[in-house]
Amino acid sequence: MPLLAYHVWRYTSRPVMSGPGLYDPTTIMNADILAYCQKEGWCKLAFYLLSFFYYLYGMIYVLVSS
């Protein structure tokens, strides 16, 4: 749920553009913005992987204990 709220906040606070995208193609190559977006991507990947293995463990635990 917190990641969903972050995605909504990030989408609503995006720079105003003509299209519905999140990243402005003219500023994405700025080193500061690129580093921030890359760090954001790695954090999201870590969260999704941890969540996946946590739920996989929970499913296997329930199946084995039954």
C-alpha positions as CSV (number, residue, x, y, z in Angstrom):
1,M,0.0,0.0,0.0
2,P,2.8,2.5,0.7
3,L,4.3,1.9,-2.7
4,L,0.9,2.5,-4.4
5,A,0.6,5.8,-2.6
6,Y,4.1,6.7,-3.7
7,H,3.3,5.9,-7.3
8,V,0.2,8.1,-7.1
9,W,2.1,11.0,-5.5
10,R,4.9,10.6,-8.1
11,Y,2.5,10.7,-11.0
12,T,0.5,13.7,-9.7
13,S,3.7,15.7,-9.0
14,R,5.3,15.0,-12.4
15,P,6.4,17.9,-14.6
16,V,3.6,19.2,-16.8
17,M,4.0,17.8,-20.3
18,S,1.8,17.3,-23.4
19,G,1.8,13.5,-23.0
20,P,0.9,11.2,-20.1
21,G,4.5,10.1,-19.4
22,L,6.3,10.3,-16.1
23,Y,9.8,11.3,-17.3
24,D,10.4,14.3,-19.4
25,P,12.7,13.3,-22.3
26,T,14.5,16.7,-22.3
27,T,15.6,16.5,-18.7
28,I,16.0,12.7,-18.1
29,M,19.7,12.9,-19.2
30,N,20.4,15.4,-16.4
31,A,22.9,13.6,-14.1
32,D,21.1,14.4,-10.9
33,I,17.7,13.3,-12.2
34,L,19.2,10.2,-13.8
35,A,20.9,9.2,-10.6
36,Y,17.6,9.8,-8.6
37,C,15.6,7.7,-11.1
38,Q,18.1,4.9,-11.1
39,K,18.2,4.8,-7.3
40,E,14.4,4.8,-7.3
41,G,14.3,1.9,-9.7
42,W,16.7,-0.2,-7.6
43,C,14.7,0.5,-4.5
44,K,11.5,-0.6,-6.2
45,L,13.2,-3.7,-7.6
46,A,14.4,-4.6,-4.1
47,F,10.9,-4.1,-2.6
48,Y,9.2,-6.2,-5.3
49,L,11.7,-9.0,-5.0
50,L,11.4,-9.1,-1.2
51,S,7.6,-9.1,-1.5
52,F,7.7,-11.8,-4.0
53,F,9.9,-14.2,-2.0
54,Y,7.9,-13.4,1.2
55,Y,4.6,-14.3,-0.4
56,L,6.2,-17.3,-2.1
57,Y,7.5,-18.5,1.3
58,G,4.1,-18.0,2.8
59,M,2.4,-19.9,0.1
60,I,4.8,-22.9,0.3
61,Y,4.5,-22.9,4.1
62,V,0.7,-23.1,3.9
63,L,0.8,-25.8,1.3
64,V,3.3,-27.9,3.2
65,S,1.7,-27.5,6.6
66,S,-1.7,-28.6,5.4
